[in-house]
Amino acid sequence: MFIPLLTGADPGVSSEGSIDPLGVYAIADSLGVRLAPGVRERQSHPRFLTAIAVATAVCSEFDDDAVAKDGVSPPWQVFEWYLVEGLVRSFKGTREEIRGLPGIDKASSAIDAGVPLSARRYLKTPAVFGYHGVYRVLADELDIVRDGRLGETGYNLVMTWAGEQDLLGFYDTTGGPGRGLKETLQSAVEDGMAKGATSRSPAWQGWSFFRDHLAPYRLGKKEAQVIINSLMGGTSGYRSEIIRFMATTRGQNLCKEMVEKGKSDREFHSGLLSEASEDLKGLIHAIQEYEKFARLLQDAFEDCLFEMTSTRRKTSPSDLSKTEGVQKASQLAPDLFPKVADLLAPFGEALRFQEQFGDVSARGGAETWVAGLIEHHRRVQMQKPPNGKNPWFERFDDGNIIIRPGYLRYAGGSHDGRYVNAYRTRPL
């Protein structure tokens, strides 16, 4: 599958568009947002919501427009540097405790080099790939953070966390061990702002705060209850309905199969349909039919890549038209196209679908259809920001194409009906 990577990757700018070569992700992401607002595929640790709440509490006394000496890093970003560095320092010999921590490799490299963590040494785009970037949209959705300050859920989460962690006074006027720790963290962030980097020695006692109170896999029971209550609340999307189904025996078994057998969301959605409300059923049906269309395109495209890899020479549309995926897609995709558009209409995606996939919607022979697929891929690549990306193959004046070395494939499409895209089941 060609879906956005779910790891902590931090790719640089490249002329190679190696993700989503057929442009099927954007509509899928829009449907996923409707399904579970705020939830993203990269999310895996609920406790980063607590970390965001704690960071917001610590940084609450800084001006809204405050930035570090580097001119770009706000206070919460400096706190994030400390948290990531602190966890890496604390669990250096047991990285399983911080598996999935964004920025773990960057922090390890900085520590090994004996230099502080900073914008230059951290993730290139932390607002996307750092834990604030990955979880902020959910924190906003759950009212953990509101306009840069703690929302109602955030306040409740910090107070519950502080009580459960024996840190009374962390965010209230009462005395207690939490007050001093908060002042220690605020001082560290203030110095980090002035320096534009973490500003504490390896012997700093504050590093243990992150290990003892914010380690990803050490979520407190009361703290967890606040998070699950907030996920189950709200009036938008279907998070609570999906979570309730996940709690049933059938839902648990389907989730287990996804993890152990690597299945897509398709089987989970099929099971969910029997318990879903009418509105949710409509959304799932739209997803299922859209994914049938996307799978036809994906299998045909991968079969073409495999054919071009096998020949290692200029390949004609006539040659590609003989592949299993192209034969199947050329017959089924044009008939499926209007049905998918109709199902997407209630969700405002019909026009985008029609405009995006018009190249592969026309009825005709397999050779004509695969020529449309080739043009579709080229157009998708050219439209990628900021200035377009290269197609995966070179096209000659006579219409023949040859695969570029970076995109060789040694197997064709899966032809198994699995979803091309993911729809929030795993993170939920």
Sine and cosine of phi, psi and omega as CSV:
sin_phi,cos_phi,sin_psi,cos_psi,sin_omega,cos_omega
0.00,0.00,0.53,-0.85,0.04,-1.00
-0.93,-0.38,0.99,0.17,0.04,-1.00
-0.87,-0.49,0.33,-0.94,0.01,-1.00
-0.81,0.58,0.66,-0.75,-0.02,-1.00
-0.88,0.48,0.61,-0.79,-0.05,-1.00
-0.97,-0.23,0.27,0.96,0.00,-1.00
-0.99,-0.16,-0.14,-0.99,0.00,-1.00
-1.00,0.01,0.52,0.85,-0.04,-1.00
-0.88,0.48,0.48,-0.88,0.01,-1.00
-0.70,-0.71,0.95,0.32,-0.12,-0.99
-0.93,0.37,0.50,-0.86,0.08,-1.00
-1.00,0.01,-0.04,-1.00,0.03,-1.00
-0.96,0.28,0.71,-0.71,-0.04,-1.00
-0.55,-0.84,0.47,-0.88,0.08,-1.00
-0.99,0.13,-0.06,1.00,0.00,-1.00
-1.00,-0.08,0.87,-0.48,0.05,-1.00
-0.99,-0.12,1.00,0.07,-0.15,-0.99
-1.00,-0.03,0.03,1.00,-0.01,-1.00
-0.91,-0.42,0.67,-0.74,0.09,-1.00
0.82,0.57,0.88,0.48,-0.09,-1.00
-0.94,0.34,-0.20,0.98,-0.02,-1.00
-0.91,-0.42,0.08,1.00,0.07,-1.00
0.92,0.39,0.53,0.85,-0.04,-1.00
-1.00,-0.04,-0.10,0.99,-0.13,-0.99
-0.98,0.22,-0.64,0.77,-0.17,-0.98
-0.86,0.51,-0.73,0.68,0.01,-1.00
-0.92,0.39,-0.65,0.76,0.03,-1.00
-0.87,0.49,-0.66,0.75,0.01,-1.00
-0.90,0.43,-0.65,0.76,0.04,-1.00
-0.88,0.48,-0.67,0.74,0.03,-1.00
-0.93,0.38,-0.60,0.80,0.05,-1.00
-0.90,0.43,-0.60,0.80,0.05,-1.00
-0.90,0.43,-0.64,0.77,0.06,-1.00
-0.91,0.41,-0.58,0.82,-0.03,-1.00
-0.93,0.38,-0.73,0.68,-0.06,-1.00
-0.59,-0.80,0.99,0.13,-0.05,-1.00
-0.81,0.59,0.70,-0.71,0.05,-1.00
1.00,0.05,-0.38,0.92,-0.04,-1.00
-1.00,0.08,0.70,-0.71,0.00,-1.00
-0.79,-0.62,0.43,-0.90,-0.08,-1.00
-0.89,0.45,-0.45,0.89,-0.03,-1.00
-0.97,0.24,-0.22,0.98,-0.06,-1.00
-0.98,0.22,0.68,-0.73,0.01,-1.00
-0.54,-0.84,-0.30,0.95,-0.07,-1.00
-0.86,-0.50,0.97,-0.25,0.03,-1.00
-0.83,0.56,-0.45,0.90,-0.11,-0.99
-0.95,0.33,-0.25,0.97,0.09,-1.00
-0.92,0.38,-0.35,0.94,0.14,-0.99
-0.91,0.40,-0.65,0.76,0.08,-1.00
-0.90,0.43,-0.66,0.75,0.01,-1.00
-0.87,0.49,-0.64,0.77,0.04,-1.00
-0.91,0.42,-0.67,0.75,0.02,-1.00
-0.89,0.45,-0.69,0.72,0.01,-1.00
-0.91,0.42,-0.68,0.74,0.04,-1.00
-0.87,0.49,-0.66,0.75,0.01,-1.00
-0.90,0.43,-0.64,0.77,0.04,-1.00
-0.90,0.43,-0.70,0.71,-0.01,-1.00
-0.91,0.42,-0.62,0.79,-0.11,-0.99
-1.00,-0.07,0.17,0.99,-0.12,-0.99
-0.92,0.40,-0.37,0.93,-0.05,-1.00
-1.00,-0.02,-0.06,1.00,0.08,-1.00
-0.99,0.16,0.47,-0.88,0.07,-1.00
-0.89,0.46,0.48,-0.88,-0.04,-1.00
-0.87,0.49,-0.54,0.84,-0.05,-1.00
-0.98,-0.20,0.26,0.96,-0.02,-1.00
-0.93,0.37,0.69,-0.72,0.10,-0.99
-0.71,-0.70,0.39,-0.92,-0.03,-1.00
-0.95,0.31,0.05,-1.00,0.00,-1.00
-0.85,0.53,-0.44,0.90,0.00,-1.00
-0.95,0.31,-0.16,0.99,0.06,-1.00
0.99,0.11,0.00,1.00,-0.07,-1.00
-0.74,-0.68,-0.41,0.91,-0.17,-0.99
-1.00,-0.06,0.89,-0.45,0.07,-1.00
-0.97,0.26,0.18,-0.98,-0.05,-1.00
-0.83,0.56,-0.66,0.75,-0.01,-1.00
-0.89,0.46,-0.49,0.87,0.04,-1.00
-0.94,0.35,-0.63,0.78,0.06,-1.00
-0.90,0.44,-0.68,0.74,0.07,-1.00
-0.86,0.51,-0.65,0.76,0.02,-1.00
-0.87,0.49,-0.65,0.76,0.06,-1.00
-0.84,0.54,-0.74,0.68,-0.02,-1.00
-0.88,0.48,-0.70,0.71,-0.03,-1.00
-0.88,0.47,-0.74,0.67,-0.03,-1.00
-0.91,0.42,-0.71,0.71,0.02,-1.00
-0.90,0.44,-0.65,0.76,-0.01,-1.00
-0.89,0.45,-0.67,0.74,0.01,-1.00
-0.93,0.37,-0.64,0.77,0.01,-1.00
-0.92,0.40,-0.67,0.75,0.05,-1.00
-0.88,0.47,-0.67,0.74,-0.09,-1.00
-0.96,0.30,-0.54,0.84,-0.09,-1.00
-0.89,-0.45,0.53,0.85,-0.07,-1.00
-0.86,0.51,-0.60,0.80,-0.01,-1.00
-1.00,0.02,-0.14,0.99,-0.03,-1.00
-0.70,-0.71,0.93,0.36,-0.12,-0.99
-0.92,0.39,-0.19,0.98,0.06,-1.00
-0.88,0.47,-0.47,0.88,0.01,-1.00
-0.93,0.37,-0.36,0.93,-0.03,-1.00
-0.83,-0.56,0.42,0.91,0.06,-1.00
-0.85,0.52,0.76,-0.65,-0.01,-1.00
1.00,0.00,0.08,1.00,0.02,-1.00
-0.96,0.27,0.89,-0.45,0.04,-1.00
-0.88,0.48,0.71,-0.70,0.03,-1.00
1.00,0.07,0.13,0.99,-0.08,-1.00
-0.87,0.49,-0.66,0.75,-0.03,-1.00
-0.95,0.32,-0.62,0.79,0.04,-1.00
-0.89,0.45,-0.69,0.72,0.01,-1.00
-0.91,0.41,-0.65,0.76,0.02,-1.00
-0.88,0.48,-0.68,0.73,0.00,-1.00
-0.90,0.44,-0.66,0.75,0.00,-1.00
-0.91,0.42,-0.69,0.73,0.01,-1.00
-0.89,0.45,-0.70,0.71,0.00,-1.00
-0.89,0.46,-0.55,0.84,0.00,-1.00
-0.99,0.10,-0.11,0.99,0.01,-1.00
0.95,0.32,0.50,0.87,-0.01,-1.00
-0.85,-0.52,0.45,-0.89,-0.02,-1.00
-0.96,0.29,0.40,-0.92,0.06,-1.00
-0.98,0.20,0.67,-0.74,-0.05,-1.00
-0.47,-0.88,0.04,-1.00,0.01,-1.00
-0.86,0.52,-0.62,0.79,-0.03,-1.00
-0.94,0.34,-0.49,0.87,-0.06,-1.00
-0.97,-0.22,-0.05,1.00,-0.01,-1.00
-0.99,-0.16,-0.22,-0.98,-0.01,-1.00
-0.86,0.51,0.62,-0.78,-0.03,-1.00
-0.89,0.45,-0.60,0.80,0.01,-1.00
-0.80,-0.60,0.95,0.31,-0.07,-1.00
-0.89,0.45,-0.45,0.89,0.01,-1.00
-0.93,0.37,-0.20,0.98,0.06,-1.00
-0.94,-0.34,-0.72,0.70,-0.16,-0.99
-0.98,-0.22,-0.25,0.97,0.08,-1.00
-0.96,0.28,0.17,-0.99,-0.08,-1.00
-0.93,0.36,-0.50,0.87,0.12,-0.99
-0.90,0.45,-0.70,0.72,-0.01,-1.00
-0.89,0.47,-0.65,0.76,-0.05,-1.00
-0.96,0.28,-0.62,0.78,-0.15,-0.99
-0.96,-0.27,-0.14,0.99,-0.08,-1.00
-0.88,0.47,-0.63,0.78,-0.03,-1.00
-0.89,0.46,-0.59,0.81,0.05,-1.00
-0.96,0.27,-0.61,0.79,0.05,-1.00
-0.88,0.48,-0.63,0.78,0.07,-1.00
-0.92,0.38,-0.70,0.72,-0.03,-1.00
-0.87,0.49,-0.60,0.80,-0.05,-1.00
-1.00,0.00,0.08,1.00,-0.02,-1.00
0.89,0.46,0.52,0.86,0.16,-0.99
-0.97,0.26,-0.66,0.75,0.08,-1.00
-0.83,-0.55,0.68,-0.73,0.03,-1.00
-0.67,-0.74,0.92,-0.40,0.01,-1.00
0.81,0.59,0.67,0.74,0.06,-1.00
0.99,0.17,0.03,1.00,0.02,-1.00
-0.82,-0.57,0.22,-0.97,0.02,-1.00
-0.91,0.40,0.77,-0.64,0.16,-0.99
-0.99,0.11,-0.10,-0.99,-0.04,-1.00
-0.88,0.47,-0.71,0.71,0.03,-1.00
-0.91,0.42,-0.63,0.78,0.01,-1.00
-0.89,0.46,-0.68,0.73,0.03,-1.00
-0.89,0.46,-0.72,0.69,0.01,-1.00
-0.88,0.48,-0.64,0.77,-0.01,-1.00
-0.91,0.40,-0.71,0.70,0.00,-1.00
-0.90,0.43,-0.69,0.73,-0.01,-1.00
-0.91,0.41,-0.65,0.76,0.03,-1.00
-0.91,0.41,-0.72,0.70,0.03,-1.00
-0.85,0.52,-0.74,0.67,-0.04,-1.00
-0.88,0.47,-0.68,0.74,0.02,-1.00
-0.90,0.43,-0.66,0.75,-0.03,-1.00
-0.95,0.30,-0.44,0.90,-0.02,-1.00
-1.00,-0.08,0.14,0.99,-0.05,-1.00
0.85,0.53,0.69,0.72,0.01,-1.00
-0.86,-0.51,0.72,0.70,0.02,-1.00
-0.84,0.54,0.63,-0.78,-0.03,-1.00
1.00,-0.07,-0.06,1.00,-0.05,-1.00
-0.91,0.42,-0.61,0.79,-0.03,-1.00
-0.66,-0.75,0.52,0.85,0.13,-0.99
-0.61,-0.79,-0.02,-1.00,-0.12,-0.99
-1.00,0.02,-0.05,1.00,0.00,-1.00
-0.97,0.26,0.39,-0.92,0.08,-1.00
-0.98,0.22,0.23,-0.97,0.02,-1.00
0.50,-0.86,0.15,-0.99,-0.06,-1.00
-0.90,0.44,-0.41,0.91,-0.03,-1.00
-0.92,0.39,-0.53,0.85,-0.05,-1.00
-0.90,0.44,-0.72,0.70,0.01,-1.00
-0.91,0.42,-0.62,0.79,0.02,-1.00
-0.91,0.42,-0.65,0.76,0.03,-1.00
-0.89,0.45,-0.67,0.74,0.03,-1.00
-0.90,0.45,-0.61,0.79,0.05,-1.00
-0.88,0.47,-0.69,0.72,0.00,-1.00
-0.93,0.36,-0.64,0.76,0.03,-1.00
-0.88,0.47,-0.65,0.76,0.03,-1.00
-0.90,0.44,-0.64,0.76,0.02,-1.00
-0.90,0.43,-0.69,0.73,0.02,-1.00
-0.90,0.43,-0.67,0.75,0.01,-1.00
-0.87,0.49,-0.71,0.71,0.04,-1.00
-0.92,0.39,-0.60,0.80,0.05,-1.00
-0.90,0.43,-0.59,0.80,0.06,-1.00
-0.90,0.44,-0.68,0.73,-0.03,-1.00
-0.92,0.39,-0.55,0.84,-0.04,-1.00
-1.00,-0.04,-0.41,0.91,-0.10,-0.99
0.97,0.25,0.46,0.89,-0.02,-1.00
-0.18,-0.98,0.25,-0.97,0.11,-0.99
-0.87,0.50,0.59,-0.81,-0.17,-0.99
-0.73,-0.69,0.76,0.65,0.05,-1.00
-0.67,-0.75,0.54,-0.84,-0.04,-1.00
-0.97,0.24,0.25,-0.97,0.05,-1.00
-0.87,0.50,-0.38,0.92,-0.03,-1.00
-1.00,0.04,0.00,1.00,-0.04,-1.00
-0.86,0.51,0.78,-0.63,-0.03,-1.00
-0.93,0.36,-0.35,0.94,-0.04,-1.00
-0.92,0.40,-0.37,0.93,0.01,-1.00
-0.85,0.53,-0.55,0.83,-0.05,-1.00
-0.93,0.37,-0.35,0.94,0.04,-1.00
-0.83,0.55,-0.69,0.73,-0.06,-1.00
-0.94,0.35,-0.60,0.80,0.06,-1.00
-0.92,0.39,-0.72,0.70,-0.14,-0.99
-0.98,0.21,-0.44,0.90,-0.17,-0.98
-0.81,-0.58,-0.21,0.98,-0.04,-1.00
-0.69,-0.73,0.26,0.96,0.04,-1.00
-0.87,0.50,0.69,-0.72,-0.15,-0.99
-0.82,0.57,-0.58,0.81,-0.12,-0.99
-0.99,-0.16,0.25,0.97,-0.05,-1.00
-0.89,-0.46,0.69,0.73,-0.01,-1.00
-0.91,0.41,0.76,-0.64,0.06,-1.00
-0.96,0.27,0.45,-0.89,-0.06,-1.00
-0.90,0.43,-0.69,0.72,0.01,-1.00
-0.94,0.34,-0.64,0.77,0.07,-1.00
-0.86,0.51,-0.70,0.71,0.02,-1.00
-0.88,0.47,-0.61,0.80,-0.02,-1.00
-0.91,0.41,-0.60,0.80,0.06,-1.00
-0.88,0.48,-0.68,0.73,-0.02,-1.00
-0.92,0.39,-0.71,0.70,-0.03,-1.00
-0.92,0.38,-0.58,0.81,0.05,-1.00
-0.89,0.45,-0.63,0.78,0.00,-1.00
-0.95,0.33,-0.60,0.80,0.06,-1.00
-0.91,0.41,-0.56,0.83,-0.01,-1.00
-0.99,0.16,-0.25,0.97,0.00,-1.00
-1.00,0.01,-0.22,-0.97,0.00,-1.00
0.99,0.11,0.31,-0.95,-0.07,-1.00
-0.91,-0.41,-0.12,0.99,-0.03,-1.00
-0.99,-0.16,0.54,-0.84,0.07,-1.00
0.95,0.31,-0.21,-0.98,-0.12,-0.99
-0.77,-0.63,0.45,0.89,-0.02,-1.00
-0.82,0.58,-0.78,0.62,-0.10,-0.99
-0.90,0.43,-0.62,0.78,0.00,-1.00
-0.91,0.42,-0.65,0.76,0.01,-1.00
-0.93,0.38,-0.68,0.74,-0.02,-1.00
-0.90,0.44,-0.64,0.77,0.03,-1.00
-0.89,0.46,-0.63,0.78,0.05,-1.00
-0.92,0.39,-0.61,0.79,0.03,-1.00
-0.88,0.48,-0.45,0.89,-0.03,-1.00
-0.98,0.19,-0.22,0.98,0.04,-1.00
-0.98,0.22,0.29,-0.96,0.01,-1.00
-0.86,0.50,-0.70,0.72,0.00,-1.00
-0.90,0.43,-0.68,0.74,0.02,-1.00
-0.89,0.46,-0.66,0.75,0.02,-1.00
-0.90,0.44,-0.66,0.75,0.00,-1.00
-0.91,0.42,-0.65,0.76,0.01,-1.00
-0.91,0.40,-0.65,0.76,0.05,-1.00
-0.90,0.43,-0.64,0.77,0.01,-1.00
-0.88,0.47,-0.65,0.76,0.02,-1.00
-0.91,0.41,-0.60,0.80,0.04,-1.00
-0.87,0.49,-0.68,0.73,-0.04,-1.00
-0.95,0.30,-0.74,0.67,-0.13,-0.99
-0.99,0.15,-0.51,0.86,-0.06,-1.00
-0.93,-0.36,0.04,1.00,0.07,-1.00
0.91,0.41,0.50,0.86,-0.01,-1.00
-0.97,0.23,0.34,-0.94,0.05,-1.00
-1.00,0.08,-0.05,-1.00,0.01,-1.00
-0.93,0.36,-0.18,0.98,-0.12,-0.99
-0.84,0.53,-0.76,0.65,-0.02,-1.00
-0.91,0.42,-0.62,0.78,0.03,-1.00
-0.89,0.45,-0.69,0.72,0.01,-1.00
-0.90,0.43,-0.60,0.80,0.04,-1.00
-0.88,0.47,-0.64,0.77,0.06,-1.00
-0.94,0.33,-0.62,0.78,-0.02,-1.00
-0.90,0.43,-0.52,0.85,-0.04,-1.00
-0.83,0.56,-0.58,0.81,-0.06,-1.00
-0.93,0.36,-0.33,0.94,-0.04,-1.00
-0.92,-0.40,-0.10,0.99,-0.17,-0.99
-0.98,0.22,0.45,-0.89,0.15,-0.99
-0.94,0.35,0.23,-0.97,-0.04,-1.00
-0.89,0.46,-0.66,0.75,0.00,-1.00
-0.89,0.45,-0.68,0.73,0.01,-1.00
-0.92,0.40,-0.61,0.79,0.05,-1.00
-0.85,0.52,-0.66,0.75,0.02,-1.00
-0.87,0.49,-0.66,0.75,0.02,-1.00
-0.93,0.38,-0.68,0.74,0.00,-1.00
-0.90,0.43,-0.66,0.75,0.04,-1.00
-0.87,0.49,-0.65,0.76,0.04,-1.00
-0.89,0.46,-0.68,0.74,0.02,-1.00
-0.89,0.45,-0.71,0.70,-0.04,-1.00
-0.87,0.49,-0.71,0.71,-0.03,-1.00
-0.95,0.30,-0.60,0.80,0.08,-1.00
-0.88,0.47,-0.64,0.77,-0.01,-1.00
-0.95,0.32,-0.50,0.87,0.13,-0.99
-0.88,0.48,-0.69,0.72,0.01,-1.00
-0.90,0.43,-0.72,0.69,-0.01,-1.00
-0.89,0.46,-0.62,0.79,0.01,-1.00
-0.92,0.40,-0.64,0.77,0.07,-1.00
-0.85,0.53,-0.73,0.69,0.01,-1.00
-0.90,0.43,-0.71,0.71,-0.06,-1.00
-0.90,0.45,-0.71,0.70,0.00,-1.00
-0.90,0.44,-0.67,0.75,0.03,-1.00
-0.89,0.46,-0.68,0.74,-0.01,-1.00
-0.90,0.43,-0.71,0.71,-0.01,-1.00
-0.93,0.37,-0.58,0.81,0.09,-1.00
-0.89,0.46,-0.62,0.79,0.04,-1.00
-0.91,0.41,-0.68,0.74,0.03,-1.00
-0.88,0.47,-0.67,0.74,0.01,-1.00
-0.90,0.44,-0.67,0.74,0.02,-1.00
-0.89,0.45,-0.70,0.72,0.01,-1.00
-0.92,0.39,-0.57,0.82,0.06,-1.00
-0.91,0.41,-0.64,0.76,-0.04,-1.00
-0.92,0.40,-0.62,0.79,-0.05,-1.00
-1.00,0.09,-0.54,0.84,-0.04,-1.00
0.80,0.60,0.59,0.81,0.04,-1.00
-0.52,-0.86,0.05,-1.00,0.07,-1.00
-0.86,0.51,0.74,-0.68,-0.06,-1.00
-0.84,-0.54,0.68,-0.73,-0.03,-1.00
-1.00,-0.05,0.39,-0.92,0.13,-0.99
-0.83,0.56,-0.52,0.86,0.03,-1.00
-0.89,0.45,-0.67,0.74,0.05,-1.00
-0.90,0.44,-0.69,0.72,-0.04,-1.00
-0.93,0.37,-0.47,0.88,-0.04,-1.00
-0.92,0.40,-0.28,0.96,-0.03,-1.00
-1.00,0.09,-0.15,0.99,-0.02,-1.00
-0.94,0.33,0.44,-0.90,-0.05,-1.00
-0.86,0.51,-0.72,0.70,-0.06,-1.00
-0.89,0.45,-0.66,0.75,-0.01,-1.00
-0.93,0.36,-0.67,0.74,0.03,-1.00
-0.84,0.54,-0.72,0.70,-0.04,-1.00
-0.94,0.35,-0.74,0.68,-0.06,-1.00
-0.92,0.40,-0.62,0.78,-0.02,-1.00
-0.90,0.43,-0.45,0.89,0.02,-1.00
-1.00,0.07,-0.64,0.77,-0.16,-0.99
-0.99,-0.12,-0.57,0.82,-0.10,-1.00
-0.87,0.49,-0.70,0.71,0.00,-1.00
-0.87,0.49,-0.60,0.80,0.03,-1.00
-0.96,0.27,-0.54,0.84,-0.01,-1.00
-0.97,0.25,-0.45,0.89,-0.10,-0.99
-0.81,0.59,-0.81,0.58,-0.02,-1.00
-0.91,0.40,-0.52,0.86,0.02,-1.00
-0.91,0.41,-0.69,0.73,0.02,-1.00
-0.90,0.43,-0.68,0.73,0.01,-1.00
-0.85,0.53,-0.68,0.74,0.01,-1.00
-0.90,0.44,-0.67,0.74,-0.01,-1.00
-0.94,0.35,-0.48,0.88,0.01,-1.00
-0.99,0.14,-0.30,0.95,-0.08,-1.00
-0.83,0.56,-0.70,0.72,0.00,-1.00
-0.89,0.46,-0.29,0.96,-0.05,-1.00
-0.95,-0.30,0.22,0.98,0.10,-1.00
0.95,0.31,0.36,0.93,-0.07,-1.00
-0.91,-0.42,0.06,1.00,-0.06,-1.00
-0.90,0.43,-0.72,0.69,-0.04,-1.00
-0.90,0.43,-0.71,0.70,0.02,-1.00
-0.88,0.48,-0.66,0.75,0.03,-1.00
-0.88,0.48,-0.72,0.69,-0.02,-1.00
-0.90,0.43,-0.64,0.77,0.01,-1.00
-0.95,0.32,-0.62,0.78,-0.08,-1.00
-0.95,0.31,-0.60,0.80,-0.17,-0.99
-0.90,-0.45,0.36,0.93,0.06,-1.00
-0.87,0.50,-0.51,0.86,-0.01,-1.00
-0.87,0.49,-0.45,0.90,-0.10,-0.99
-0.88,-0.47,0.39,0.92,-0.04,-1.00
-0.96,-0.27,-0.20,0.98,-0.10,-0.99
-0.98,0.20,0.62,-0.79,0.09,-1.00
-0.98,0.18,0.57,-0.82,-0.02,-1.00
0.27,-0.96,-0.18,-0.98,0.02,-1.00
-0.96,0.27,0.22,-0.98,-0.03,-1.00
-0.89,0.46,-0.58,0.81,-0.02,-1.00
-0.92,0.39,-0.67,0.74,0.04,-1.00
-0.91,0.42,-0.66,0.75,-0.02,-1.00
-0.90,0.43,-0.69,0.72,-0.04,-1.00
-0.93,0.37,-0.50,0.86,0.11,-0.99
-0.89,0.46,-0.61,0.79,0.08,-1.00
-0.91,0.40,-0.61,0.80,0.05,-1.00
-0.90,0.44,-0.66,0.75,0.03,-1.00
-0.88,0.47,-0.71,0.71,0.02,-1.00
-0.92,0.40,-0.62,0.79,0.03,-1.00
-0.87,0.50,-0.74,0.67,0.02,-1.00
-0.87,0.49,-0.70,0.72,0.00,-1.00
-0.87,0.50,-0.68,0.73,-0.02,-1.00
-0.92,0.39,-0.67,0.74,0.03,-1.00
-0.86,0.52,-0.71,0.71,0.00,-1.00
-0.90,0.43,-0.67,0.74,-0.04,-1.00
-0.92,0.40,-0.42,0.91,-0.04,-1.00
-1.00,0.02,-0.06,1.00,-0.03,-1.00
-0.96,0.28,0.66,-0.75,0.00,-1.00
-0.96,0.29,0.36,-0.93,-0.01,1.00
-1.00,0.05,-0.45,0.90,-0.09,-1.00
-0.76,-0.64,0.41,0.91,-0.03,-1.00
1.00,0.04,0.39,-0.92,0.02,-1.00
-0.83,-0.56,0.37,-0.93,0.00,-1.00
-0.96,0.30,0.62,-0.79,0.16,-0.99
-0.90,0.43,0.23,-0.97,-0.05,-1.00
-0.99,0.13,-0.02,1.00,0.01,-1.00
-0.53,-0.85,0.31,-0.95,0.07,-1.00
-1.00,-0.09,0.66,-0.75,0.01,-1.00
-0.91,-0.41,0.70,-0.72,-0.04,-1.00
-0.98,-0.20,0.24,-0.97,-0.05,-1.00
-0.88,0.48,-0.46,0.89,-0.02,-1.00
-0.99,0.10,0.09,1.00,0.03,-1.00
1.00,-0.04,-0.20,0.98,0.05,-1.00
-0.96,0.29,0.39,-0.92,0.03,-1.00
-0.72,-0.70,0.34,-0.94,0.07,-1.00
-0.64,-0.77,0.71,-0.71,-0.07,-1.00
-0.94,0.35,0.61,-0.80,0.06,-1.00
-0.99,0.14,0.54,-0.84,-0.15,-0.99
-0.82,0.57,-0.54,0.84,-0.07,-1.00
-0.95,0.30,-0.10,1.00,-0.12,-0.99
-0.82,-0.57,0.40,0.92,0.06,-1.00
-0.88,0.48,0.63,-0.78,0.02,-1.00
-0.77,-0.64,0.70,-0.71,-0.05,-1.00
-0.94,-0.33,0.31,0.95,0.12,-0.99
-0.39,-0.92,0.46,-0.89,0.01,-1.00
-1.00,0.01,-0.36,-0.93,-0.02,-1.00
-0.91,0.40,0.29,-0.96,-0.05,-1.00
-0.97,0.24,-0.54,0.84,0.01,-1.00
0.79,0.62,0.59,0.81,-0.05,-1.00
-0.87,-0.49,0.07,1.00,0.05,-1.00
0.98,0.20,0.03,1.00,0.00,-1.00
-0.93,0.38,0.46,-0.89,0.04,-1.00
-0.88,0.48,0.56,-0.83,0.14,-0.99
-0.98,0.19,-0.62,0.78,-0.06,-1.00
-0.96,-0.29,0.22,-0.98,0.01,-1.00
-0.95,-0.32,0.49,-0.87,-0.15,-0.99
-0.74,-0.67,0.70,0.71,0.22,-0.97
0.97,0.23,0.00,1.00,-0.01,-1.00
-0.89,0.45,-0.72,0.70,-0.04,-1.00
-0.89,0.46,-0.78,0.63,0.02,-1.00
-0.89,0.46,-0.60,0.80,0.05,-1.00
-0.91,0.42,0.00,0.00,0.00,0.00
